[in-house]
Amino acid sequence: MKTVLFVDDEKSIQNAIERMYLERDDVRCLFASSGQEGLEILAQEEVWVVVSDFLMPGMRGIEFLSKARGIRPDTVRIMMTAYADISIAIDAINKSEAYRFVTKPWVNQELLTTIDEALMRYQLIQALGKNDESLYLSLAQTVELKDPYTKGHCDRVAQYSVSLARAASLDEHAINEIKHGSWLHDCGKIGVPEAVLNFPGRLSEEDQEIVRQHPRWGADVARQARMSDAVVNVILSHHEQFCGGGYPAGLTGEKIPIEARIVAIADVFDALYSDRPYRKAFEFERVMGIMQEMAETHFDPRLMELFGPISEEARLKKSMEDSGN
């Protein structure tokens, strides 16, 4: 069962959290009043998420979370503190690899959402680590539930990517890895608030920066689950651009792994050719016109040439579906 351990020496804080979860029967809450007690619980229980106060007697929160990582490395760690000091946040991230930094007093719904996303992250890590292909698409569909306008996106991107990888004469092992990476390319969106994903308009610069973090978050999860380099490359680099204007690393040309270059084309094509929160799908001719304009800057030109027949097949398939045949 989903299990969250809260470590805080203040009984009033424990009581407030307990009240917050009164109506939730899908999450089991455990409580510890000290870092040492928390470590003892971690040694005995499968804890999915641990939320620790910073300032506690005996063992500070950062020390506790660092030791917790040694006992259960996959448990997602969250630091909570009344002292919103940037140096504390940096220490929490660097020393204990904390997933989030929450300040007191918290807003109940915001804290619940943060913990739910951490629970999903743990579940994702565990599932990916099982190396079970049947789970990958299911997990992608779970991530898509946060953004209903992307329903089926990961599966379509995988189909286009596999076709393009075959056209590029990649071997079957590489093609299979690209399929897995395509299914999971947006898994980092579990860290992006739904209000941002579903915002019906242009995002603020701050919210755009949150969205730009999803490749790093997803790649971190895939690495922690010990997935292949090719899958990690797709997740991390599918928003890089051939000219160097992409993110998160600003890679250029063939420094971008070929599997990411392939998925980048498939991802943009499906995004343009599908309904989104802020617009309806573009007509095929406009989609291809936009992509041709982007070919010299965003995409590998050789791969774009190979994608032409694949896009035409997608057009014919959609035309048949729209006509009911």
WOPE-V739957 format. One record per pair of residues at least 6 apart in sequence whose ideal C-beta (glycine too) atoms are under 6 Angstrom apart, sorted by the first residue. I is the first residue (numbers start at 1). J is the second residue. D is the distance in Angstrom with one decimal. If there is no record, write none. Layout:
i=I j=J d=D
i=I j=J d=D
//
This chain:
i=1 j=28 d=5.1
i=2 j=27 d=4.8
i=2 j=48 d=5.5
i=2 j=119 d=5.2
i=3 j=28 d=4.7
i=3 j=47 d=5.2
i=3 j=48 d=5.3
i=4 j=27 d=6.0
i=4 j=29 d=5.6
i=4 j=49 d=4.7
i=5 j=30 d=4.6
i=5 j=41 d=5.9
i=5 j=47 d=4.6
i=5 j=50 d=4.5
i=6 j=17 d=5.4
i=6 j=31 d=5.3
i=6 j=51 d=5.0
i=7 j=32 d=4.6
i=7 j=38 d=4.1
i=7 j=52 d=4.3
i=8 j=14 d=6.0
i=8 j=53 d=4.2
i=9 j=33 d=5.1
i=9 j=56 d=4.8
i=14 j=31 d=4.9
i=20 j=108 d=5.3
i=21 j=29 d=5.2
i=30 j=41 d=5.8
i=32 j=38 d=3.9
i=32 j=41 d=5.6
i=34 j=58 d=5.6
i=35 j=59 d=3.2
i=35 j=64 d=3.5
i=38 j=64 d=5.9
i=39 j=67 d=5.8
i=42 j=68 d=5.7
i=42 j=71 d=4.7
i=42 j=72 d=5.4
i=43 j=71 d=5.9
i=47 j=75 d=5.2
i=48 j=119 d=5.4
i=48 j=122 d=4.2
i=49 j=76 d=4.7
i=49 j=115 d=5.9
i=49 j=118 d=4.4
i=49 j=119 d=5.7
i=50 j=68 d=5.7
i=50 j=75 d=5.6
i=50 j=77 d=5.6
i=51 j=78 d=4.5
i=51 j=80 d=5.6
i=52 j=61 d=4.4
i=52 j=64 d=5.4
i=52 j=65 d=5.5
i=53 j=61 d=5.5
i=53 j=80 d=5.5
i=54 j=61 d=4.0
i=54 j=81 d=3.5
i=61 j=79 d=5.8
i=62 j=91 d=5.2
i=62 j=92 d=5.6
i=62 j=95 d=5.4
i=62 j=96 d=5.7
i=65 j=77 d=4.8
i=65 j=96 d=3.5
i=66 j=95 d=5.2
i=66 j=96 d=4.5
i=69 j=96 d=5.9
i=74 j=125 d=5.4
i=76 j=99 d=4.9
i=76 j=118 d=4.1
i=76 j=121 d=5.3
i=76 j=122 d=5.0
i=77 j=96 d=5.6
i=77 j=98 d=4.9
i=77 j=99 d=5.8
i=78 j=99 d=5.9
i=78 j=100 d=4.7
i=79 j=92 d=4.2
i=79 j=98 d=4.7
i=79 j=101 d=5.1
i=80 j=102 d=4.6
i=82 j=104 d=4.2
i=84 j=103 d=4.7
i=89 j=101 d=4.6
i=92 j=98 d=4.1
i=92 j=101 d=5.8
i=99 j=118 d=5.7
i=100 j=114 d=5.4
i=117 j=190 d=5.5
i=120 j=190 d=4.9
i=121 j=190 d=5.8
i=124 j=139 d=5.9
i=124 j=221 d=5.6
i=125 j=221 d=5.7
i=125 j=224 d=5.3
i=125 j=225 d=5.0
i=127 j=135 d=4.7
i=127 j=139 d=5.7
i=128 j=225 d=3.5
i=128 j=227 d=5.8
i=129 j=225 d=4.3
i=136 j=180 d=5.5
i=136 j=183 d=4.7
i=136 j=184 d=6.0
i=137 j=183 d=5.0
i=140 j=154 d=3.9
i=140 j=183 d=4.5
i=140 j=184 d=6.0
i=143 j=187 d=5.6
i=143 j=189 d=5.6
i=143 j=190 d=5.9
i=144 j=150 d=5.1
i=144 j=151 d=5.5
i=146 j=194 d=5.1
i=146 j=197 d=5.7
i=147 j=197 d=4.4
i=149 j=275 d=6.0
i=149 j=276 d=5.4
i=149 j=277 d=4.9
i=153 j=270 d=5.8
i=154 j=183 d=5.0
i=156 j=270 d=4.9
i=157 j=182 d=4.8
i=157 j=266 d=4.7
i=157 j=267 d=5.3
i=157 j=270 d=5.4
i=158 j=179 d=5.0
i=158 j=182 d=3.7
i=158 j=183 d=5.3
i=160 j=266 d=3.6
i=161 j=178 d=5.2
i=161 j=182 d=4.5
i=161 j=262 d=5.3
i=161 j=263 d=5.0
i=161 j=266 d=4.4
i=162 j=175 d=5.8
i=162 j=179 d=5.3
i=163 j=310 d=4.7
i=164 j=262 d=5.0
i=164 j=307 d=5.6
i=164 j=310 d=5.9
i=165 j=175 d=4.6
i=165 j=178 d=5.0
i=165 j=262 d=5.6
i=167 j=306 d=4.2
i=168 j=306 d=5.9
i=177 j=228 d=5.6
i=177 j=230 d=3.8
i=177 j=231 d=5.8
i=178 j=259 d=5.0
i=180 j=231 d=5.2
i=181 j=231 d=4.3
i=181 j=234 d=2.9
i=182 j=263 d=5.4
i=184 j=235 d=6.0
i=185 j=234 d=5.4
i=185 j=235 d=5.5
i=185 j=238 d=5.1
i=185 j=263 d=5.7
i=187 j=218 d=4.4
i=188 j=214 d=3.6
i=188 j=215 d=5.8
i=188 j=217 d=3.7
i=188 j=218 d=2.8
i=189 j=214 d=5.0
i=191 j=217 d=4.4
i=192 j=210 d=5.9
i=192 j=211 d=5.8
i=192 j=214 d=5.6
i=196 j=207 d=4.9
i=196 j=210 d=5.8
i=198 j=277 d=5.4
i=200 j=277 d=5.2
i=200 j=278 d=5.4
i=201 j=278 d=5.7
i=212 j=247 d=5.0
i=215 j=236 d=5.1
i=215 j=239 d=5.8
i=215 j=248 d=5.4
i=216 j=248 d=5.3
i=218 j=235 d=4.3
i=219 j=232 d=5.2
i=219 j=235 d=4.8
i=219 j=236 d=3.8
i=222 j=231 d=5.7
i=222 j=232 d=4.8
i=222 j=235 d=5.4
i=223 j=232 d=5.8
i=230 j=259 d=5.1
i=233 j=257 d=4.0
i=233 j=259 d=5.4
i=233 j=260 d=5.2
i=234 j=259 d=5.1
i=234 j=260 d=5.3
i=234 j=263 d=5.0
i=237 j=256 d=5.5
i=237 j=257 d=5.9
i=237 j=260 d=3.6
i=238 j=260 d=5.1
i=238 j=263 d=4.6
i=238 j=264 d=5.1
i=238 j=267 d=5.7
i=239 j=246 d=5.2
i=239 j=247 d=5.3
i=240 j=246 d=3.9
i=240 j=251 d=4.6
i=240 j=256 d=4.6
i=241 j=298 d=4.6
i=242 j=253 d=6.0
i=242 j=299 d=5.7
i=242 j=300 d=5.6
i=243 j=297 d=4.3
i=244 j=250 d=5.4
i=244 j=252 d=3.9
i=261 j=300 d=4.6
i=261 j=303 d=5.9
i=265 j=299 d=5.4
i=265 j=303 d=5.9
i=265 j=307 d=5.4
i=272 j=282 d=5.2
i=272 j=287 d=4.4
i=273 j=281 d=5.6
i=273 j=287 d=5.1
i=274 j=281 d=5.2
i=275 j=281 d=5.1
i=284 j=315 d=4.6
i=295 j=301 d=5.6
i=295 j=304 d=4.5
//
